[in-house]
Amino acid sequence: MAVSGKPPYDPANIFARILRGEIPCKRVAEDEHALAFHDIAPQAPVHVLVIPKGAYVSAADFHAEAPAEAIAGFWRMVGRVARELGLEEHGYRLLSNMGEDAGQEVGHFHVHLFGGRRLGRMVPQPRE
């Protein structure tokens, strides 16, 4: 089932290039379904990106188009990385931006895994 209205996948995006080995990254973990690596501009002491191995632009696209084993493998990788980096004791945050208005900078579905310090509110409260 195709996701209607989704933007086309750009195979020249930076994450596609990292997956092809054209751009190096500081790997945390990798398997047949996903790659986890440290963000080059970390926003917390631990800031890791987890990306699926496939041409998916968003969570909706990924969950509609990827095989069940790829979806399960991706989320298992997220959990594995959190455990291996010792984030479960004090907590961590998962963030995924979908679309330009939400701040998505790379048109390849990914999640940010933040931890290593107390994190503030996800979305600041409006001032009255």
CNS distance restraints for C-alpha pairs under 8 A (distance, minus, plus):
assign (resid   1 and name CA) (resid  64 and name CA) 6.30 0.50 0.50
assign (resid   1 and name CA) (resid  65 and name CA) 6.62 0.50 0.50
assign (resid   2 and name CA) (resid  61 and name CA) 7.57 0.50 0.50
assign (resid   2 and name CA) (resid  64 and name CA) 6.90 0.50 0.50
assign (resid   2 and name CA) (resid  65 and name CA) 6.74 0.50 0.50
assign (resid   3 and name CA) (resid  60 and name CA) 7.12 0.50 0.50
assign (resid   3 and name CA) (resid  61 and name CA) 5.80 0.50 0.50
assign (resid   3 and name CA) (resid  64 and name CA) 6.85 0.50 0.50
assign (resid   3 and name CA) (resid  65 and name CA) 7.97 0.50 0.50
assign (resid   6 and name CA) (resid  57 and name CA) 7.70 0.50 0.50
assign (resid   6 and name CA) (resid  61 and name CA) 7.57 0.50 0.50
assign (resid   7 and name CA) (resid  57 and name CA) 7.30 0.50 0.50
assign (resid   8 and name CA) (resid  57 and name CA) 7.62 0.50 0.50
assign (resid   9 and name CA) (resid  55 and name CA) 6.34 0.50 0.50
assign (resid   9 and name CA) (resid  56 and name CA) 6.79 0.50 0.50
assign (resid   9 and name CA) (resid  57 and name CA) 5.97 0.50 0.50
assign (resid   9 and name CA) (resid 107 and name CA) 6.72 0.50 0.50
assign (resid   9 and name CA) (resid 108 and name CA) 7.37 0.50 0.50
assign (resid  10 and name CA) (resid 107 and name CA) 6.98 0.50 0.50
assign (resid  11 and name CA) (resid  16 and name CA) 5.81 0.50 0.50
assign (resid  11 and name CA) (resid  17 and name CA) 7.61 0.50 0.50
assign (resid  11 and name CA) (resid  55 and name CA) 7.56 0.50 0.50
assign (resid  12 and name CA) (resid  16 and name CA) 6.34 0.50 0.50
assign (resid  12 and name CA) (resid  17 and name CA) 6.36 0.50 0.50
assign (resid  13 and name CA) (resid  17 and name CA) 6.36 0.50 0.50
assign (resid  13 and name CA) (resid 106 and name CA) 6.59 0.50 0.50
assign (resid  13 and name CA) (resid 107 and name CA) 6.77 0.50 0.50
assign (resid  13 and name CA) (resid 108 and name CA) 7.41 0.50 0.50
assign (resid  14 and name CA) (resid  18 and name CA) 6.14 0.50 0.50
assign (resid  14 and name CA) (resid  23 and name CA) 7.69 0.50 0.50
assign (resid  14 and name CA) (resid 106 and name CA) 7.13 0.50 0.50
assign (resid  15 and name CA) (resid  19 and name CA) 6.12 0.50 0.50
assign (resid  15 and name CA) (resid  51 and name CA) 7.73 0.50 0.50
assign (resid  15 and name CA) (resid 106 and name CA) 7.42 0.50 0.50
assign (resid  15 and name CA) (resid 108 and name CA) 6.63 0.50 0.50
assign (resid  16 and name CA) (resid  20 and name CA) 6.28 0.50 0.50
assign (resid  16 and name CA) (resid  55 and name CA) 7.79 0.50 0.50
assign (resid  16 and name CA) (resid 108 and name CA) 7.54 0.50 0.50
assign (resid  17 and name CA) (resid  21 and name CA) 6.27 0.50 0.50
assign (resid  17 and name CA) (resid  22 and name CA) 5.19 0.50 0.50
assign (resid  17 and name CA) (resid  23 and name CA) 5.88 0.50 0.50
assign (resid  18 and name CA) (resid  22 and name CA) 5.72 0.50 0.50
assign (resid  18 and name CA) (resid  23 and name CA) 4.77 0.50 0.50
assign (resid  18 and name CA) (resid  24 and name CA) 6.23 0.50 0.50
assign (resid  18 and name CA) (resid  25 and name CA) 6.93 0.50 0.50
assign (resid  19 and name CA) (resid  35 and name CA) 7.75 0.50 0.50
assign (resid  19 and name CA) (resid  53 and name CA) 7.15 0.50 0.50
assign (resid  25 and name CA) (resid  37 and name CA) 6.37 0.50 0.50
assign (resid  25 and name CA) (resid  38 and name CA) 7.33 0.50 0.50
assign (resid  26 and name CA) (resid  37 and name CA) 5.37 0.50 0.50
assign (resid  26 and name CA) (resid  38 and name CA) 5.63 0.50 0.50
assign (resid  27 and name CA) (resid  35 and name CA) 7.49 0.50 0.50
assign (resid  27 and name CA) (resid  36 and name CA) 6.02 0.50 0.50
assign (resid  27 and name CA) (resid  37 and name CA) 4.26 0.50 0.50
assign (resid  27 and name CA) (resid  38 and name CA) 6.63 0.50 0.50
assign (resid  28 and name CA) (resid  35 and name CA) 7.86 0.50 0.50
assign (resid  28 and name CA) (resid  36 and name CA) 5.31 0.50 0.50
assign (resid  28 and name CA) (resid  37 and name CA) 4.92 0.50 0.50
assign (resid  28 and name CA) (resid  38 and name CA) 6.89 0.50 0.50
assign (resid  28 and name CA) (resid  48 and name CA) 7.96 0.50 0.50
assign (resid  28 and name CA) (resid  81 and name CA) 7.38 0.50 0.50
assign (resid  29 and name CA) (resid  35 and name CA) 6.04 0.50 0.50
assign (resid  29 and name CA) (resid  36 and name CA) 5.15 0.50 0.50
assign (resid  29 and name CA) (resid  37 and name CA) 6.98 0.50 0.50
assign (resid  29 and name CA) (resid  77 and name CA) 7.79 0.50 0.50
assign (resid  29 and name CA) (resid  81 and name CA) 7.08 0.50 0.50
assign (resid  30 and name CA) (resid  34 and name CA) 5.81 0.50 0.50
assign (resid  30 and name CA) (resid  35 and name CA) 4.44 0.50 0.50
assign (resid  30 and name CA) (resid  36 and name CA) 6.17 0.50 0.50
assign (resid  31 and name CA) (resid  35 and name CA) 6.65 0.50 0.50
assign (resid  32 and name CA) (resid  53 and name CA) 7.38 0.50 0.50
assign (resid  33 and name CA) (resid  52 and name CA) 5.85 0.50 0.50
assign (resid  33 and name CA) (resid  53 and name CA) 5.44 0.50 0.50
assign (resid  33 and name CA) (resid  70 and name CA) 5.40 0.50 0.50
assign (resid  33 and name CA) (resid  71 and name CA) 7.99 0.50 0.50
assign (resid  33 and name CA) (resid  73 and name CA) 5.55 0.50 0.50
assign (resid  33 and name CA) (resid  74 and name CA) 5.79 0.50 0.50
assign (resid  34 and name CA) (resid  50 and name CA) 6.77 0.50 0.50
assign (resid  34 and name CA) (resid  51 and name CA) 5.54 0.50 0.50
assign (resid  34 and name CA) (resid  52 and name CA) 4.28 0.50 0.50
assign (resid  34 and name CA) (resid  53 and name CA) 5.21 0.50 0.50
assign (resid  34 and name CA) (resid  73 and name CA) 7.17 0.50 0.50
assign (resid  34 and name CA) (resid  74 and name CA) 5.46 0.50 0.50
assign (resid  34 and name CA) (resid  77 and name CA) 6.76 0.50 0.50
assign (resid  35 and name CA) (resid  50 and name CA) 5.68 0.50 0.50
assign (resid  35 and name CA) (resid  51 and name CA) 5.42 0.50 0.50
assign (resid  35 and name CA) (resid  52 and name CA) 6.47 0.50 0.50
assign (resid  35 and name CA) (resid  53 and name CA) 7.12 0.50 0.50
assign (resid  36 and name CA) (resid  48 and name CA) 6.53 0.50 0.50
assign (resid  36 and name CA) (resid  49 and name CA) 5.49 0.50 0.50
assign (resid  36 and name CA) (resid  50 and name CA) 4.26 0.50 0.50
assign (resid  36 and name CA) (resid  51 and name CA) 6.43 0.50 0.50
assign (resid  36 and name CA) (resid  77 and name CA) 7.75 0.50 0.50
assign (resid  36 and name CA) (resid  81 and name CA) 7.59 0.50 0.50
assign (resid  37 and name CA) (resid  48 and name CA) 5.43 0.50 0.50
assign (resid  37 and name CA) (resid  49 and name CA) 5.46 0.50 0.50
assign (resid  37 and name CA) (resid  50 and name CA) 6.66 0.50 0.50
assign (resid  38 and name CA) (resid  42 and name CA) 7.71 0.50 0.50
assign (resid  38 and name CA) (resid  46 and name CA) 7.93 0.50 0.50
assign (resid  38 and name CA) (resid  47 and name CA) 6.03 0.50 0.50
assign (resid  38 and name CA) (resid  48 and name CA) 4.38 0.50 0.50
assign (resid  38 and name CA) (resid  49 and name CA) 6.16 0.50 0.50
assign (resid  39 and name CA) (resid  47 and name CA) 5.77 0.50 0.50
assign (resid  39 and name CA) (resid  48 and name CA) 5.43 0.50 0.50
assign (resid  39 and name CA) (resid  49 and name CA) 6.11 0.50 0.50
assign (resid  42 and name CA) (resid  46 and name CA) 7.22 0.50 0.50
assign (resid  42 and name CA) (resid  47 and name CA) 5.30 0.50 0.50
assign (resid  43 and name CA) (resid  47 and name CA) 6.39 0.50 0.50
assign (resid  43 and name CA) (resid 114 and name CA) 7.70 0.50 0.50
assign (resid  44 and name CA) (resid 114 and name CA) 6.07 0.50 0.50
assign (resid  44 and name CA) (resid 115 and name CA) 6.25 0.50 0.50
assign (resid  44 and name CA) (resid 116 and name CA) 6.76 0.50 0.50
assign (resid  44 and name CA) (resid 117 and name CA) 7.04 0.50 0.50
assign (resid  45 and name CA) (resid 114 and name CA) 7.69 0.50 0.50
assign (resid  45 and name CA) (resid 115 and name CA) 6.43 0.50 0.50
assign (resid  45 and name CA) (resid 116 and name CA) 5.14 0.50 0.50
assign (resid  45 and name CA) (resid 117 and name CA) 6.79 0.50 0.50
assign (resid  46 and name CA) (resid 113 and name CA) 7.43 0.50 0.50
assign (resid  46 and name CA) (resid 114 and name CA) 5.45 0.50 0.50
assign (resid  46 and name CA) (resid 115 and name CA) 4.97 0.50 0.50
assign (resid  46 and name CA) (resid 116 and name CA) 5.45 0.50 0.50
assign (resid  47 and name CA) (resid 112 and name CA) 6.65 0.50 0.50
assign (resid  47 and name CA) (resid 113 and name CA) 5.54 0.50 0.50
assign (resid  47 and name CA) (resid 114 and name CA) 4.71 0.50 0.50
assign (resid  47 and name CA) (resid 115 and name CA) 6.77 0.50 0.50
assign (resid  48 and name CA) (resid 112 and name CA) 5.76 0.50 0.50
assign (resid  48 and name CA) (resid 113 and name CA) 5.07 0.50 0.50
assign (resid  48 and name CA) (resid 114 and name CA) 6.74 0.50 0.50
assign (resid  49 and name CA) (resid 110 and name CA) 6.59 0.50 0.50
assign (resid  49 and name CA) (resid 111 and name CA) 5.69 0.50 0.50
assign (resid  49 and name CA) (resid 112 and name CA) 4.69 0.50 0.50
assign (resid  49 and name CA) (resid 113 and name CA) 6.19 0.50 0.50
assign (resid  50 and name CA) (resid  74 and name CA) 7.93 0.50 0.50
assign (resid  50 and name CA) (resid  77 and name CA) 7.70 0.50 0.50
assign (resid  50 and name CA) (resid  78 and name CA) 6.63 0.50 0.50
assign (resid  50 and name CA) (resid 110 and name CA) 5.60 0.50 0.50
assign (resid  50 and name CA) (resid 111 and name CA) 5.38 0.50 0.50
assign (resid  50 and name CA) (resid 112 and name CA) 6.59 0.50 0.50
assign (resid  50 and name CA) (resid 113 and name CA) 7.60 0.50 0.50
assign (resid  51 and name CA) (resid  74 and name CA) 7.63 0.50 0.50
assign (resid  51 and name CA) (resid 108 and name CA) 7.67 0.50 0.50
assign (resid  51 and name CA) (resid 109 and name CA) 6.46 0.50 0.50
assign (resid  51 and name CA) (resid 110 and name CA) 4.58 0.50 0.50
assign (resid  51 and name CA) (resid 111 and name CA) 6.76 0.50 0.50
assign (resid  52 and name CA) (resid  56 and name CA) 7.89 0.50 0.50
assign (resid  52 and name CA) (resid  70 and name CA) 7.71 0.50 0.50
assign (resid  52 and name CA) (resid  74 and name CA) 6.00 0.50 0.50
assign (resid  52 and name CA) (resid 109 and name CA) 7.19 0.50 0.50
assign (resid  52 and name CA) (resid 110 and name CA) 7.01 0.50 0.50
assign (resid  54 and name CA) (resid  66 and name CA) 7.95 0.50 0.50
assign (resid  55 and name CA) (resid 108 and name CA) 6.82 0.50 0.50
assign (resid  56 and name CA) (resid  61 and name CA) 5.74 0.50 0.50
assign (resid  56 and name CA) (resid  62 and name CA) 5.27 0.50 0.50
assign (resid  56 and name CA) (resid 107 and name CA) 7.96 0.50 0.50
assign (resid  56 and name CA) (resid 108 and name CA) 5.56 0.50 0.50
assign (resid  56 and name CA) (resid 109 and name CA) 5.58 0.50 0.50
assign (resid  57 and name CA) (resid  61 and name CA) 6.20 0.50 0.50
assign (resid  57 and name CA) (resid  62 and name CA) 7.27 0.50 0.50
assign (resid  57 and name CA) (resid 107 and name CA) 5.07 0.50 0.50
assign (resid  57 and name CA) (resid 108 and name CA) 4.37 0.50 0.50
assign (resid  57 and name CA) (resid 109 and name CA) 4.89 0.50 0.50
assign (resid  58 and name CA) (resid  62 and name CA) 6.07 0.50 0.50
assign (resid  58 and name CA) (resid  98 and name CA) 5.92 0.50 0.50
assign (resid  58 and name CA) (resid  99 and name CA) 7.84 0.50 0.50
assign (resid  58 and name CA) (resid 107 and name CA) 7.48 0.50 0.50
assign (resid  58 and name CA) (resid 108 and name CA) 6.58 0.50 0.50
assign (resid  58 and name CA) (resid 109 and name CA) 4.52 0.50 0.50
assign (resid  58 and name CA) (resid 110 and name CA) 7.73 0.50 0.50
assign (resid  59 and name CA) (resid  63 and name CA) 5.94 0.50 0.50
assign (resid  59 and name CA) (resid  98 and name CA) 7.39 0.50 0.50
assign (resid  59 and name CA) (resid 109 and name CA) 6.04 0.50 0.50
assign (resid  60 and name CA) (resid  64 and name CA) 6.00 0.50 0.50
assign (resid  61 and name CA) (resid  65 and name CA) 5.82 0.50 0.50
assign (resid  61 and name CA) (resid  66 and name CA) 7.87 0.50 0.50
assign (resid  62 and name CA) (resid  66 and name CA) 5.33 0.50 0.50
assign (resid  62 and name CA) (resid  71 and name CA) 7.58 0.50 0.50
assign (resid  62 and name CA) (resid 109 and name CA) 7.18 0.50 0.50
assign (resid  63 and name CA) (resid  71 and name CA) 6.85 0.50 0.50
assign (resid  66 and name CA) (resid  70 and name CA) 6.15 0.50 0.50
assign (resid  66 and name CA) (resid  71 and name CA) 6.41 0.50 0.50
assign (resid  67 and name CA) (resid  71 and name CA) 6.51 0.50 0.50
assign (resid  68 and name CA) (resid  72 and name CA) 6.18 0.50 0.50
assign (resid  69 and name CA) (resid  73 and name CA) 5.85 0.50 0.50
assign (resid  70 and name CA) (resid  74 and name CA) 5.99 0.50 0.50
assign (resid  71 and name CA) (resid  75 and name CA) 6.44 0.50 0.50
assign (resid  72 and name CA) (resid  76 and name CA) 6.06 0.50 0.50
assign (resid  73 and name CA) (resid  77 and name CA) 6.15 0.50 0.50
assign (resid  74 and name CA) (resid  78 and name CA) 6.52 0.50 0.50
assign (resid  75 and name CA) (resid  79 and name CA) 6.40 0.50 0.50
assign (resid  76 and name CA) (resid  80 and name CA) 6.00 0.50 0.50
assign (resid  77 and name CA) (resid  81 and name CA) 6.06 0.50 0.50
assign (resid  78 and name CA) (resid  82 and name CA) 6.34 0.50 0.50
assign (resid  78 and name CA) (resid 113 and name CA) 7.89 0.50 0.50
assign (resid  79 and name CA) (resid  83 and name CA) 6.23 0.50 0.50
assign (resid  80 and name CA) (resid  84 and name CA) 6.04 0.50 0.50
assign (resid  81 and name CA) (resid  85 and name CA) 5.99 0.50 0.50
assign (resid  82 and name CA) (resid  86 and name CA) 6.31 0.50 0.50
assign (resid  82 and name CA) (resid  87 and name CA) 5.25 0.50 0.50
assign (resid  82 and name CA) (resid  88 and name CA) 6.41 0.50 0.50
assign (resid  82 and name CA) (resid  92 and name CA) 7.77 0.50 0.50
assign (resid  82 and name CA) (resid 113 and name CA) 7.64 0.50 0.50
assign (resid  83 and name CA) (resid  87 and name CA) 6.04 0.50 0.50
assign (resid  83 and name CA) (resid  88 and name CA) 5.99 0.50 0.50
assign (resid  87 and name CA) (resid  91 and name CA) 5.59 0.50 0.50
assign (resid  87 and name CA) (resid  92 and name CA) 5.95 0.50 0.50
assign (resid  87 and name CA) (resid 115 and name CA) 6.27 0.50 0.50
assign (resid  87 and name CA) (resid 116 and name CA) 6.90 0.50 0.50
assign (resid  88 and name CA) (resid  92 and name CA) 6.90 0.50 0.50
assign (resid  90 and name CA) (resid 116 and name CA) 7.98 0.50 0.50
assign (resid  91 and name CA) (resid 115 and name CA) 6.84 0.50 0.50
assign (resid  92 and name CA) (resid 113 and name CA) 6.94 0.50 0.50
assign (resid  92 and name CA) (resid 114 and name CA) 5.58 0.50 0.50
assign (resid  92 and name CA) (resid 115 and name CA) 4.64 0.50 0.50
assign (resid  92 and name CA) (resid 116 and name CA) 7.63 0.50 0.50
assign (resid  93 and name CA) (resid 112 and name CA) 7.86 0.50 0.50
assign (resid  93 and name CA) (resid 113 and name CA) 5.80 0.50 0.50
assign (resid  93 and name CA) (resid 114 and name CA) 5.11 0.50 0.50
assign (resid  93 and name CA) (resid 115 and name CA) 6.54 0.50 0.50
assign (resid  94 and name CA) (resid 111 and name CA) 6.34 0.50 0.50
assign (resid  94 and name CA) (resid 112 and name CA) 5.56 0.50 0.50
assign (resid  94 and name CA) (resid 113 and name CA) 4.85 0.50 0.50
assign (resid  94 and name CA) (resid 114 and name CA) 6.51 0.50 0.50
assign (resid  95 and name CA) (resid 111 and name CA) 5.49 0.50 0.50
assign (resid  95 and name CA) (resid 112 and name CA) 5.04 0.50 0.50
assign (resid  95 and name CA) (resid 113 and name CA) 6.72 0.50 0.50
assign (resid  96 and name CA) (resid 104 and name CA) 7.93 0.50 0.50
assign (resid  96 and name CA) (resid 109 and name CA) 7.80 0.50 0.50
assign (resid  96 and name CA) (resid 110 and name CA) 6.26 0.50 0.50
assign (resid  96 and name CA) (resid 111 and name CA) 4.69 0.50 0.50
assign (resid  96 and name CA) (resid 112 and name CA) 6.26 0.50 0.50
assign (resid  97 and name CA) (resid 102 and name CA) 5.35 0.50 0.50
assign (resid  97 and name CA) (resid 103 and name CA) 5.79 0.50 0.50
assign (resid  97 and name CA) (resid 104 and name CA) 4.79 0.50 0.50
assign (resid  97 and name CA) (resid 111 and name CA) 7.87 0.50 0.50
assign (resid  98 and name CA) (resid 102 and name CA) 5.75 0.50 0.50
assign (resid  98 and name CA) (resid 103 and name CA) 7.21 0.50 0.50
assign (resid  98 and name CA) (resid 104 and name CA) 5.51 0.50 0.50
assign (resid  98 and name CA) (resid 109 and name CA) 7.94 0.50 0.50
assign (resid  99 and name CA) (resid 103 and name CA) 6.52 0.50 0.50
assign (resid  99 and name CA) (resid 104 and name CA) 5.17 0.50 0.50
assign (resid 100 and name CA) (resid 104 and name CA) 5.29 0.50 0.50
assign (resid 100 and name CA) (resid 105 and name CA) 7.18 0.50 0.50
assign (resid 115 and name CA) (resid 119 and name CA) 7.49 0.50 0.50
